[in-house]
Amino acid sequence: MPTISLRITCKGNTLGDIDALPVPVSVTPSGHLVVDPLEPVMRRAMQAFADAWQRSCDKAGL
């Protein structure tokens, strides 16, 4: 399965990297790959990042 990697930045500063997210694909009858909607993958990845960020802030007392 193909993958995508993301870099999360704010004002030029890297906040985090998410590597090797699986990209959902379908194959047409003629054998062509078609990328399925990425919204569910992106939503889960961003929620996981937000959860990890919040845990980090909580641990630091912020």
DSSP file (Angstrom, degrees, kcal/mol; ACC not computed):
  #  RESIDUE AA STRUCTURE BP1 BP2  ACC     N-H-->O    O-->H-N    N-H-->O    O-->H-N    TCO  KAPPA ALPHA  PHI   PSI    X-CA   Y-CA   Z-CA
    1    1 A M              0   0    0      0, 0.0     0, 0.0     0, 0.0     0, 0.0   0.000 360.0 360.0 360.0 135.7    0.0    0.0    0.0
    2    2 A P        -     0   0    0      0, 0.0    21,-3.1     0, 0.0     2,-0.3  -0.291 360.0-154.9 -65.5 156.6    1.4    3.5   -0.8
    3    3 A T  E     -A   22   0A   0     19,-0.3     2,-0.3    21,-0.0    17,-0.0  -0.872   8.6-152.3-130.1 164.7    2.1    5.8    2.1
    4    4 A I  E     -A   21   0A   0     17,-2.0    17,-2.9    -2,-0.3     2,-0.4  -0.983   7.7-149.7-134.6 146.2    2.3    9.5    2.7
    5    5 A S  E     -     0   0A   0     -2,-0.3     2,-0.3    15,-0.2    14,-0.2  -0.934  12.6-158.7-117.2 143.7    4.4   11.5    5.2
    6    6 A L  E     -A   18   0A   0     12,-3.3    12,-2.8    -2,-0.4     2,-0.5  -0.909   9.8-156.9-122.6 147.2    3.4   14.8    6.7
    7    7 A R  E     -A   17   0A   0     -2,-0.3     2,-0.6    10,-0.2    10,-0.2  -0.995  13.7-151.1-120.7 125.4    5.3   17.6    8.4
    8    8 A I  E     +A   16   0A   0      8,-3.3     7,-3.6    -2,-0.5     8,-1.5  -0.856  24.3 173.6 -99.8 122.6    3.3   19.8   10.7
    9    9 A T  E     -A   14   0A   0     -2,-0.6     2,-0.3     5,-0.3     5,-0.2  -0.873  24.2-162.4-128.5 159.5    4.6   23.4   10.9
   10   10 A C  E >  S-A   13   0A   0      3,-2.2     3,-2.0    -2,-0.3    -2,-0.0  -0.934  81.9 -20.1-141.1 117.2    3.6   26.7   12.5
   11   11 A K  T 3  S-     0   0    0     -2,-0.3     3,-0.1     1,-0.3    -1,-0.0   0.867 129.8 -48.4  52.1  41.4    5.2   29.9   11.2
   12   12 A G  T 3  S+     0   0    0      1,-0.2     2,-0.5     0, 0.0    -1,-0.3   0.371 113.7 117.1  85.3  -4.9    8.1   28.0    9.7
   13   13 A N  E <   -A   10   0A   0     -3,-2.0    -3,-2.2     2,-0.0     2,-0.5  -0.838  66.3-125.2 -99.5 131.4    8.8   25.9   12.8
   14   14 A T  E     +A    9   0A   0     -2,-0.5    -5,-0.3    -5,-0.2     3,-0.1  -0.616  27.7 177.6 -75.6 123.0    8.3   22.1   12.6
   15   15 A L  E     -     0   0A   0     -7,-3.6     2,-0.3    -2,-0.5    -6,-0.2   0.721  62.7 -30.9 -94.3 -27.9    6.0   20.9   15.3
   16   16 A G  E     -A    8   0A   0     -8,-1.5    -8,-3.3     2,-0.0     2,-0.4  -0.960  48.5-127.1 179.8 163.0    6.0   17.3   14.3
   17   17 A D  E     -A    7   0A   0     -2,-0.3     2,-0.5   -10,-0.2   -10,-0.2  -0.973  10.3-162.3-124.3 139.8    6.3   14.7   11.6
   18   18 A I  E     -A    6   0A   0    -12,-2.8   -12,-3.3    -2,-0.4     2,-0.3  -0.980  20.9-162.4-121.5 116.2    3.9   11.9   10.8
   19   19 A D  E     +     0   0A   0     -2,-0.5   -14,-0.2   -14,-0.2    -2,-0.0  -0.742  54.0   4.3-106.2 147.0    5.6    9.2    8.7
   20   20 A A  E     +     0   0A   0     -2,-0.3   -15,-0.2     1,-0.2    -1,-0.2   0.841  65.3 177.9  58.2  45.9    4.2    6.4    6.5
   21   21 A L  E     -A    4   0A   0    -17,-2.9   -17,-2.0    -3,-0.3    -1,-0.2  -0.648  36.6-112.7 -72.6 132.1    0.5    7.0    6.7
   22   22 A P  E     -A    3   0A   0      0, 0.0   -19,-0.3     0, 0.0    -1,-0.1  -0.469  24.2-144.8 -68.3 135.0   -1.2    4.4    4.6
   23   23 A V        -     0   0    0    -21,-3.1     2,-0.2    -2,-0.2    15,-0.1  -0.897  17.1-129.9-101.4 117.8   -2.9    5.9    1.5
   24   24 A P        +     0   0    0      0, 0.0    12,-2.8     0, 0.0     2,-0.3  -0.492  34.8 177.7 -70.8 132.1   -6.1    4.0    0.6
   25   25 A V  E     -B   35   0B   0     10,-0.3     2,-0.3    -2,-0.2    10,-0.2  -0.935  20.6-154.6-132.9 155.6   -6.3    3.0   -3.0
   26   26 A S  E     -B   34   0B   0      8,-2.8     8,-2.9    -2,-0.3     2,-0.5  -0.872  16.9-134.1-120.3 159.4   -8.6    1.2   -5.3
   27   27 A V  E     -B   33   0B   0     -2,-0.3     6,-0.2     6,-0.2    -2,-0.0  -0.970  16.6-136.4-118.0 127.7   -7.6   -0.6   -8.5
   28   28 A T    >   -     0   0    0      4,-2.8     3,-2.5    -2,-0.5     6,-0.0  -0.320  32.7-102.1 -73.0 162.9   -9.7   -0.2  -11.6
   29   29 A P  T 3  S+     0   0    0      0, 0.0    -1,-0.1     0, 0.0    -2,-0.0   0.797 125.3  56.0 -55.7 -27.7  -10.6   -3.2  -13.8
   30   30 A S  T 3  S-     0   0    0      2,-0.1    -2,-0.0     1,-0.0    -3,-0.0   0.418 124.8-103.3 -87.4   3.8   -7.8   -2.1  -16.2
   31   31 A G  S <  S+     0   0    0     -3,-2.5     2,-0.3     1,-0.3    -1,-0.0   0.556  72.0 142.5  93.4   8.3   -5.3   -2.1  -13.3
   32   32 A H        -     0   0    0      1,-0.0    -4,-2.8     2,-0.0     2,-0.3  -0.645  49.0-125.4 -85.3 139.0   -4.9    1.6  -12.6
   33   33 A L  E     -B   27   0B   0     -2,-0.3     2,-0.4    -6,-0.2    -6,-0.2  -0.660  23.9-168.6 -81.7 136.1   -4.5    2.8   -9.0
   34   34 A V  E     -B   26   0B   0     -8,-2.9    -8,-2.8    -2,-0.3     2,-0.4  -0.995  21.5-127.7-125.5 125.0   -7.0    5.4   -7.8
   35   35 A V  E     -B   25   0B   0     -2,-0.4   -10,-0.3   -10,-0.2     3,-0.1  -0.591  24.3-141.6 -74.0 124.8   -6.4    7.2   -4.6
   36   36 A D        -     0   0    0    -12,-2.8    -1,-0.0    -2,-0.4   -10,-0.0  -0.317  46.9 -59.1 -76.3 167.8   -9.5    6.9   -2.3
   37   37 A P        -     0   0    0      0, 0.0     4,-0.3     0, 0.0    -1,-0.2  -0.213  44.1-158.3 -53.1 133.4  -10.6    9.9   -0.2
   38   38 A L     >  +     0   0    0      1,-0.2     4,-2.9     2,-0.1     5,-0.3   0.553  69.4  95.2 -89.6  -9.5   -7.8   10.9    2.2
   39   39 A E  H  > S+     0   0    0      1,-0.2     4,-2.8     2,-0.2     5,-0.2   0.884  83.9  48.3 -54.6 -46.1  -10.1   12.7    4.6
   40   40 A P  H  > S+     0   0    0      0, 0.0     4,-2.0     0, 0.0    -1,-0.2   0.905 114.5  46.8 -62.8 -38.5  -10.5    9.7    7.0
   41   41 A V  H  > S+     0   0    0     -4,-0.3     4,-2.3    -3,-0.2    -2,-0.2   0.931 115.0  46.1 -66.2 -45.8   -6.7    9.1    7.1
   42   42 A M  H  X S+     0   0    0     -4,-2.9     4,-2.9     2,-0.2     5,-0.3   0.900 110.4  53.4 -65.4 -40.9   -5.9   12.8    7.6
   43   43 A R  H  X S+     0   0    0     -4,-2.8     4,-2.2    -5,-0.3    -1,-0.2   0.936 111.8  44.8 -60.2 -46.9   -8.6   13.1   10.3
   44   44 A R  H  X S+     0   0    0     -4,-2.0     4,-2.3    -5,-0.2    -1,-0.2   0.904 114.3  49.6 -64.8 -41.0   -7.2   10.2   12.3
   45   45 A A  H  X S+     0   0    0     -4,-2.3     4,-2.2     2,-0.2    -2,-0.2   0.927 112.6  46.1 -64.9 -45.0   -3.6   11.4   11.9
   46   46 A M  H  X S+     0   0    0     -4,-2.9     4,-2.7     2,-0.2    -1,-0.2   0.878 112.5  50.7 -67.3 -36.9   -4.4   15.0   13.0
   47   47 A Q  H  X S+     0   0    0     -4,-2.2     4,-2.6    -5,-0.3    -1,-0.2   0.909 110.0  49.9 -66.3 -40.5   -6.4   13.7   16.0
   48   48 A A  H  X S+     0   0    0     -4,-2.3     4,-2.2     2,-0.2    -2,-0.2   0.901 112.5  47.9 -63.1 -40.4   -3.5   11.4   17.0
   49   49 A F  H  X S+     0   0    0     -4,-2.2     4,-2.7     2,-0.2    -2,-0.2   0.935 112.2  48.7 -65.0 -46.0   -1.1   14.4   16.7
   50   50 A A  H  X S+     0   0    0     -4,-2.7     4,-2.5     1,-0.2    -2,-0.2   0.901 111.8  49.6 -61.3 -41.1   -3.4   16.7   18.7
   51   51 A D  H  X S+     0   0    0     -4,-2.6     4,-2.3     2,-0.2    -1,-0.2   0.918 112.6  46.6 -63.7 -43.7   -3.8   14.0   21.4
   52   52 A A  H  X S+     0   0    0     -4,-2.2     4,-2.2     2,-0.2    -2,-0.2   0.901 112.3  50.9 -65.4 -40.4    0.0   13.5   21.6
   53   53 A W  H  X S+     0   0    0     -4,-2.7     4,-2.6     2,-0.2    -2,-0.2   0.921 110.2  49.5 -61.8 -44.8    0.5   17.3   21.8
   54   54 A Q  H  X S+     0   0    0     -4,-2.5     4,-2.8     1,-0.2    -2,-0.2   0.900 109.9  50.4 -63.3 -41.2   -2.0   17.6   24.6
   55   55 A R  H  X S+     0   0    0     -4,-2.3     4,-2.5     2,-0.2    -1,-0.2   0.905 110.8  50.3 -61.9 -40.1   -0.3   14.8   26.6
   56   56 A S  H  X S+     0   0    0     -4,-2.2     4,-1.8     2,-0.2    -2,-0.2   0.917 112.3  46.5 -64.1 -43.3    3.0   16.6   26.1
   57   57 A C  H  X>S+     0   0    0     -4,-2.6     5,-2.8     2,-0.2     4,-0.6   0.913 112.2  50.5 -65.2 -42.2    1.6   19.9   27.3
   58   58 A D  H ><5S+     0   0    0     -4,-2.8     3,-0.9     1,-0.2    -2,-0.2   0.912 110.1  50.0 -61.5 -42.8   -0.1   18.2   30.3
   59   59 A K  H 3<5S+     0   0    0     -4,-2.5    -1,-0.2     1,-0.3    -2,-0.2   0.858 111.9  48.1 -63.9 -35.7    3.1   16.5   31.2
   60   60 A A  H 3<5S-     0   0    0     -4,-1.8    -1,-0.3    -5,-0.2    -2,-0.2   0.523 115.2-117.7 -83.0  -5.6    5.0   19.9   31.0
   61   61 A G  T <<5       0   0    0     -3,-0.9    -3,-0.2    -4,-0.6    -2,-0.1   0.775 360.0 360.0  76.0  26.2    2.3   21.6   33.1
   62   62 A L      <       0   0    0     -5,-2.8    -4,-0.2    -6,-0.2    -5,-0.1   0.432 360.0 360.0 -93.6 360.0    1.2   24.0   30.3
